[in-house]
Amino acid sequence: MAKNPNDDETKDGLDNKKPFVSASDFSVPIIDFSGVHADALSRERMVEKIKDAAEKWGMFQVINHGVPLTVLEEIKDGVIRFHEEDPAVKKSYFSRDYTKTFNYFNSFELEDLSVGNLRDSFACYMAPDPPNPEELPVACRDAMIGYSDHVKILGGLIFELVSEALGLSHETLKRMNCTKGLQMICHYYPPCPQPDLTLGTRKHTDNTFITILLQDQIGGLQVLHQDCWVDVTPIHGALVINVGDFLQVSSFNFKLIMMTNNKFTSVNHRVLANRVGPRISVACFFCYPTNRNSTA
């Protein structure tokens, strides 16, 4: 649900029409959150940086964001623990039934890898109705709950700053329920012996308000900027924030359309396959509140 393919890849799945440039040519903005509560001037400067990054890039990295390094490492370790479980354990969670609390997806069985998405993933809605702990695998249970608690707090702060960047009261987007829905998707990208033949994740935008992404140090995430693919270089302890489709052009709330319409950019991004691995990433999508038991 949280991902929108929105791609135009040909059958080879590699989208080779656009040039690739390194981070030395372009650099995704990095914003230091350490001064967010220091004083009004520091906050104003931070809001201006967010506004500039959201308008020009649709993506930025944040450091000193308040999520402890131990929590970041534990969720990455939890993802590895689950994906390296006995196959029988993982198979018990394998499903495309989105009404279930926890879903495990295996790309090797479900997709044509020649067009990308060389990864295994699991997904869970952590809000508005958090899962019962017993519904989550033991291997990643505590890590998921602990990390999502911190992400909810950070997300609330980011929506305040984004509201101010739109020239609104800091509580505006939160009052419009932009923080209510939270889906966590954890990806495990195995080593790929021929990375030039596929992609880890195809080009797409996110069908969300914002996405908070934790990536490990292997790299591979790229953002489309000025018609070039630019590396989103991993920074130890940083989190990647990107604007989603709902924040660029809201499709469910007329008032939000008037406030946000095309001011910020929902940016295309992808993940390259890599000979090194596994690569781990944890994406938290702030999306429209969804009742997972609803058939609507």
Secondary structure, 3 states (H helix, E strand, C coil): CCEECCCCCCCCCCCCCCCEECCCCCCCCEEECCCCCCCHHHHHHHHHHHHHHHHHCCEEEEECCCCCHHHHHHHHHHHHHHHCCCHHHHHCCECCCCCCCEEEEEHHHHCCHHHCCCCEEEEEEEECCCCCHHHCCCCCHHHHHHHHHHHHHHHHHHHHHHHHHCCCCCCHHHHCCCCCEEEEEEEEECCCCCHHHCEEEEEEEECCCEEEEEECCCCCEEEEECCEEEECCCCCCCEEEEECHHHHCCCCCHHHHHHHCCCCCCCCEEEECCCCCCEEEEEEEEECCCCCCCCC
